[in-house]
Amino acid sequence: MPYQIEGKVALVTGGASGLGFNFAKGLLKNGLKGVTVADIDENIALKAVQELKSEFGERKAIFVQTDVTNFKQFDDTFKKTIDTYQNIDILINNAGIMNDAVWQKELQININGTIHGVLLGLEEYIPKYKSGNEGLIVNISSVAGVVAAGPFPIYTASKFAVHGLTLSWGLPFHYNRTKVRVVGICPGATLTPMLQNVKNKVLKPIYEEILVKERASLETQSPEVVANFVVKIIQEAPNGTMWVIKGGTEPYQYVIPDRFNLPKKIFL
């Protein structure tokens, strides 16, 4: 039976714009009780929450300013969500940047921010405060989390890390003790501010050459289409699975080959 979104409460990091905002909107369209928009940018977030309130109702959304790299601040966001809605069912770890020019910050947000979210959601809050039999954590990786991306090698490394975190926390052992499903999303090129504003975000100017070549062949998609597919994944995807959404077509599960069954090549 599909997971019932209606009546649930969600927390979406990076929820003020792009994919995060559309995830919040997609869940509210499916009867979500309320959503916390957790974002570091107060100005954009307040406008986003006002838009959600205007469309879905005054109590349907709140904003909590959140730096996901700050564990205590992230913890307070969970507490404020529970104070407002009395429960928390869904966490979408969406906050992230693609900027290898500031790669230390990039790793802090993309990897540490995701780890903080899972530690708080899986180990502390969702098992205790979920309103139904099952909670859910969705980690946003990228197609750069399953294939090489020459212009952004450090961003790619961070999204491979999110992939590994999702598979590891998605093992049956963790689900059986928490009843929290952990799944991952690997969006392809999506028309969000992160994709559109990539100038000066590579390690060195020479990386711009491969970026120009790769951008010419990108199959893009809208964030609204991705959000609609993510709602379906939330409802139906098994624990510990990764889903690629590319070119606006139906999601497909990405499965790493079993290393024990791979043909062995030995080099002497």
N, C-alpha and C positions, 0 to 999 in steps of 0.2 A: 504494500500500500504506500503511495507517495507520501512524503513528509508534508505535514500540513503547516503552511506558512501562516495561515489565518490565526490571529490572536497571539502570535509570537512577538518577541522583542529582539531587535538586532542592534549591533554596534558595528559601524563601518568606519575604518580608519581611512584617512585621505578622502573623506566622504563629501567634500565641498564642491568638487568639480570632476570632470572626466568620467572615468569608469565608476569611481566610488559614488558619485552623485547619482548616476544611473542605476547602480545596484540598489541604493536606498529607494529610489523611485519605483523600480521594478518590484521590490518586496512590498511596498505600500500598496501598489496596484493589486497585489494578491492577498490583501487583507491583514497585513502586518499591524499589530497593535501599536507599535511605536519604534522609532529608530533614533539612535544617537549618532549624530554626525560628528565624528572626532577628527579634527583637522588643526594644523598649526596656523593657518591663515584665517584670522578672525573676520576680516572684511568680506572675503568671498564666502565663508561659511555662513555668516549671518544672512546673507542674501539667499543662499541655497536653502537654508532652513525656512526662511519666510516663504519661499516658493513652494516648498513641501507642505507647509501649514496651509497656504492658500488653496492648494489643490486637494489635500486630504483631511485637513482638520487641525485645529489649534494644538491639540495634545499629541499629534502624531509624530512630532520631531523635536529634538533638542540639539543644541550645539554645546560641545565641551572642547575647549581649546586643548589640544593634545600634541605633545612631542613624543612620538612613539619610542624614541631612543632614551627617554627618561622614564625609568620603570615606575617610580612613585607616581608620576603624573598620569601614566597609563593606568595604574591601579586606581587612582582617584576617579578616572573616567568610568571604570566599571562600577565603582561605588555610586557615582552620581546617576548612572543608568538605572541601577537597582533602586535607589531612593525615589526616582521618578516613576518607574514602571513596575516596581516590585519583583521583577524577574529579568533574566537575560538568557536567551536561547541560541542566538546566532552571532558569531563574530566573523566579520570579513576583514582579514588582514590585507588591506589594499594599499596602504601608504607606501610610496616608493618614489625614487627618482632615477633618471637615466642621465648621469653626468659624470663621465670618467675623469673630467678635469678636476673634480673634487671627490676623488675616489674614496678617501677615508670616510667622508660624510656619507657617501653613497652606500658603503658597506654597513655603516652604523644604522642607517634607516632601513635598507632593504633586508639585511640579515638580522641584526639585533632587534629591530622593531618587530619583525615577525616572531622571533623567539620570545620576546616579552609578551606579545599577544597570546601565543599558545600557552606559555607558562601560566599566565593569569586566567585565560579562558578555560583551559583543560584541567589545570591542577587546582584552581581556586574557586572560580565563580560559576561557570556553567553547570557543573554537576550538582551544585547546591541550589541554584536559583532557576534552573530550567523549568518551564511550566508544563512540559510533557514528559514522555518517557525518554526522549532523545534530544540532545543538543547537537550543535553543528559548528565547526570552524572551517572557513574557506580561506585558503592561502592563495594569493594571487602571484603566480610566477610569470612566465612569459614563454613564447616560442624560443626565446633566447635562453630558456632554462632546459631546453632539450636538444638544441643544435648550436653550433658555433656561430658567433656574430663578430666578424672581424673589426668593425668600427668601434665596438664597445666591449672589449674582452673582460673588463672588470665588472661591468653591469651584468654580463653573461655569467660570470662566476657567482655573483650574488643570487641570480635567479636559479642557477643550478643548485645552490644551497637551499633555497626555498623548496625546490623539488625534493631534495633529500630529506629535509625536515618533515615534509608532508608524508612521504612514504614511511618514515620511521615512526612518527606519531600516529600514523594511520594503521599500524599493525594491530591485529586482533587483541593482543594483550592490553593495549591502552584503551581500546573501545570497551572491552569487557569490564574493566574496572571503573570507567567513567561514564559510559553510555553517551559519549560525545564522538560523533562522526567527524573525521578530518579528511577533507578532499582538497585538491589543488586545481587551479585554472591556469592555462597557458595561452593567453591571448596573442594572436598575431598582431600585425601593424594596425593600430586603431587610431582613429582621427580624434585624438585628445591633445591638450596642450603639450603633454610630454613628448609626443611624436612630432608635433609641428614646430616646436622650438628647440632644435638640436644644434644650432650654430654655436660654435665655441664650447661644445660639451664633450669633445673628444680629448684624448691624452695629448696629441700633438697635431699640428696642421696637416701632416702627411696622412693622417687617418681620414681626413676629409675626402681623399681620393676614393677610397673604397666605400665610404658612406654615400657619395654621389652615385656610384655604380649600383650599389644595393638598393638605394631608394627608387631608382628607375624601374625596378622589377617588383616592387612591393605590391601585394594584394591587400588593399586597405578595407576597413570595415568601420561601421559607426559604433559608438559606445552603446547606443540604444539596442542594437542587434545583439551585442555581446551580453548585455544585461538580461535580455529576454532568455538567452540560452543558459545563463547562470542560474536563473530562477528554476529552470528545468533540471539543471544539475543538482541544485539544492534539494529539490523534491525527490530525485531518483538515483543519484550517483552512489555507488557502494563506498563504504569506508576505505580510505587508503588508496584512492584512485586519482589519476591526473587526467585532465581533459584539455585538449587543444581546440581552440576556436580561432579559425583562420579564414580570412576572405569572406566572412559573413555566411559561411556554410555551416551545416550541422556539426556540432562538436563530435570529436572522436576521442576514445581513450588512448592515451599514450602508455605503452607498456615496455619497460626495459627488458631486454632478453635475459632469460635465466642463464647465468654464467656457467652453471653446471652442465647445460645442454648445448653450449656453443661448440662448434668445431674448433679443435685446438691446432694452432699453428706454432711450431717451435722453431726458433731461429738459433742456430749454433754459432 
